[in-house]
Amino acid sequence: MNESGVTTRKIKILIIDNEPTNLNVLSDYLKGEEFEVITAIDKNIAVKKMTVIPDIDLIIIAQMLLHADGVELVKFLKKTGRYDYVPIICQTVIEQNSQIFEGIQAGICYYLVKPYDKTFLIRMIKAVLRDAVFIKEIVGEVKKYTGIPAIMSQSEFQFSTINEAKALAYFIANAFPDPDTVVYGLIELMLNAIEHGNLGITYDEKSILVESGQWQEEINRRLALPENKYKTATITFKSGLNSIVVSIKDQGDGFQWQQYLDLSASRMIHPNGRGVATAKLSFATMEYSDKGNEVVCTVFKK
């Protein structure tokens, strides 16, 4: 029970690993934290425990299991609907893009490369849980705008704050055939236009800000600076006979977008840096200008 008298529960983490030593190490790392640890040595035990413990918040699975029962387990979880927003971290001992894409296709959002220490593990878990809350939030919010923009054929909007970007993304996403898929990409690219484009926050700076919990505070501070006070980003929307095209442009100096288009092993273990690559999955095509301060995304109508 917290200070306000509201009963709180520990975050429940399911660890699936066929190596008992690994299970013990992870359990020891998480003891004394705000987590309740549930362990399983294979898929069958994991499924049994999930049927009697319905409110699991996060799953950690060993990479080696992905080559056998692990993939089937992850697919099973995603099909049930109950685990749509439960994030999955995969442990691995090597950094290989082929393994990363295999995991992404199965539904894994983060990789944990061994060896790692307790501090890094806790930091990773907290970042993953923040992302899960964010994703659940945007999917819920986008449903509030269902049907509103269906008649739009061509529009242009300006935005400068995080809240403005989110509201516009929720609204515009409903003009697409699959709003739940598109909204994530729109928000990632629009936030990128604000924080990295207009406000000039670098990759390394954001990593520090996210880990310290000061990201939103720094966004607000920079928005209030005289040189940024009147900066805006623009999103244009055009619906044609066979496709829908959106363009997002900021007033920044651009960035080296080429290195962020594909998911890499190194960025899968960081608290940020996956936004552009994962946004690409929301669209049929996504193309940046040479400078990098404008991106054009296309979705084909069904």
N, C-alpha and C positions, 0 to 999 in steps of 0.2 A: 504494500500500500504506500502510495507517495504522500507528499506533504498535504495535498488537497483532499486526501481521504479516498482517492480512487485506487481501486485494486489494480495492480499491474502484474503482468506475467513476464517471465524470462523469454527471450527470443529462442525459439527451438531450431536447432541445427541438426540435420541428419547427415552423418558421415558414412559413406559406403566404400569400403576398401577390403580386399581379400587378404591383406597383410595385417595380422593382429598387432604387430609392432607399430605400424603406421597409425592404426586406430588409437592406440594408447598414447602415442606422441601428440596427436591432434587433441585428444580429450584432455591431456594434461595441460596443453597450451591454453585451452578454453576454460579450464577450471578457475573459479574465482571471478570470472567475468559475468556479464549480464546475459549469459547463454545457458540453455539447457541442452545437453548433448545426447543425441540418440545415435547408436552405432549399429551397423549391419555389415556382415562379411560377404554377402552376395545379394543378387537381385531379389530372390524369393523372400529372404528375411526382410529386406528393405520394404517390399510391397506389403508384407504382413504387418510390419510396424506402422506403415502409413495408413492402413485401414483402421487401426485403433487409435492413432494419434493424428487427427485430421488437420491440426493447425500448425504444421511445420512451416517455418519461415524461410529456410534456406537449406540447400542440399550441396554437399561436397562429395564428389565422386572421383575415384582413381582413374587416371588415363587408361591404364591397362584394361579396365573393365569395358571401355568403349569399343574394344576390339571383339567383345563377346556379348555378354548380357547387358552391358552398359548402354549401348545404343538403343536396344529394345526397351530398356527401362525408361530412358529419357523420352522416347517416343510415346510410351505408355502414359507417362506423367502428363505430357502435353495434350494427349487425346482426352483425358478424363475431364478437363475443364477446371478441376479443382486446383490445379497447380499452374494455371496459365501465367500467374504473376509471381510464382515462387522461383527465385533465381537459382542457377546451378553453377557452381565453381568446379572446374576440373583440375585435379592435381596432375602434373607431368614432370618428368625429369629432364626433358629436352625441349628446345624451342624450334618447332617445325611448323611452317605454314600449312602443310598438308593436314597435320593433326588438328590445327586450329579450325580449318574449314570443315573438317569432318565433325568437330564438336559443334560448330555454329549451326550446321545443317540439322544436327540432332536437337539443338535448343540450349546450348551452353553459352553463357554470356561472359565468363571470365576464366582465365587460366592462372594457376598458381604453380610457379616453376620451382621445383626443389633444387637445392636446399633453401629454406626460408626460416626466419626466426619468428618468435611470438609476436613481436611488435608489428612486423609486416603483415602477418596473418590477420591480426585484429583490425589493422587499418584497411586491408582488403575487404574483410567481411562488412565493415561499416560502410564502405563505398558502395558495395554491391547492394546492401539493404537500402541505401539512399536512392539508388537508381531504380530499384524495384518499386518503391513508393511513388517515385516520379512517373514511371510508366503506367502504373495503375491509375494514377491521378489523371493523366492525359486521356487515357481511353475512356474513363468515366466522364470527363468534361466534354469530350467531342460529341458524345451522344446527346448532350443538351441542345446542340445546334442542328440536329437532324432535320433536313428538309428546307432549312432557311435559305441557303445559297444555291439551291438546285437550278434556279432560273438565271443565274449569273452567266454571262457570255464573255465579258471582258471588264476587268476592274483593276484599279491600282490603289494601294494603301501604303501609308508611311507608319513606321514604328520606331521607338527609341528605347523603350524599357522592356524588361523581361516580361512583365505582365501584359503589355501591349502585344508582344510577340506571341505569347501563349494564346491570348484571346483571338487574335487573327488566325493563328494556325487551327484552332478548334473550329472556327467559322469556315475557313476556306476548305479544310479537309472534307467537309460534307458535300462538296461539289464533285468529289472523286468517287469512282465506283467502290473503292474499299477505303473508307475514311480511317479506320483503325490502323491500317498499314501506313497510309500517307502522313497522318498527323505526326508520327514520330520523326519522320524525315524532315518535315517542314519545321518543326520546333528546333531540331538540332541545327539546321542550316540558318535559321533566323537568330538563334542565340549566338551562333558563330559570327554572324554579321555584326551583332552588338558588341560582344566581349572582345573578340579578336580583331574585328574590322574597325569599328568606330572608336573603341576604347583602347585598343592596342595592347591587350593582355596577352602575353606570350604563353606558349605551351608550358614552359617550366614554371612560370608565375601561377598559372591556373592550378597546376599540380599541388603547389604549396598552399594555395588558397582553399582548394577543395579539402585537402587533408586537415587543415587547421579550422575548417568550418567558417572561413571568413570570405568566401566567394561572393555572396550576395552583398555583404557590407562593402567590399571593394568595388563592385559594380556600381552601387549607389554613390560612392565617393567620387568615382571617375565621371559618372554622369553629371555631377554637379560642378565639375571643373569648367572654367570659362571656355576653354578650347573645345569642350565636348557638349556644352549645354544645349546647343541647337543642332547637333548632328542627328540625322535620321537615317534609317535604312528603308528601302523600298521593296515591296513585293508586288509584282504584276501577275495577273491571272488572265488566261485566255482559253476559252473552251471552243474547240473546233468540231468538225464532223466526226473525226476519228480519234482525236487526242485532246488532252488537256495539258497546257504548258504553264509553268510558273517560273518567274525569274526573280531572284533575290539579289539585291545590290546594296553595298554599304559604301561609306565615304572614307574608308581606310586606304592604306597603301598596298593592300593585297598581301598574299602570303604564298609560300611554296607548297601549293595544294597537292602537287603530284605525289609527294611522299605520304599523304594521308588518305589517298583514295582506296587503298587496300589495307585490310587488317593484317597487322604484323604481330609476331609473337611478343616483341618487347612492349608494344602498347596494350596488349591484352592483359598485362600484369600491372598496368598503371591505373590510377583513379580517373584519368581522362585520356583523350587522344583517339577515341574510337568513333566520335560523333560523325565525321564526314564519311568514313567508310561504312558505318551502319546506316547512315541516311541514304546512301546509294541503293541499299536494298529496298527502299520504299518506292523507287521509281523504275520505269523501264529504261530511261537514260538520264544521266546527270553529267553536265559539262560545265567546267569552269572557264572563265575568260583567261587569257594569258597572264594578266596581272593577278588574278585571284580574288578580286573584290566583287565578282558577279558570278552567279551560278544559275544555270538554266536546267530545269527538270521537266521530264515528260512522262505522262502516263497515258497508255492507249486505252480507249474505251472498249468495253467488251461487246 
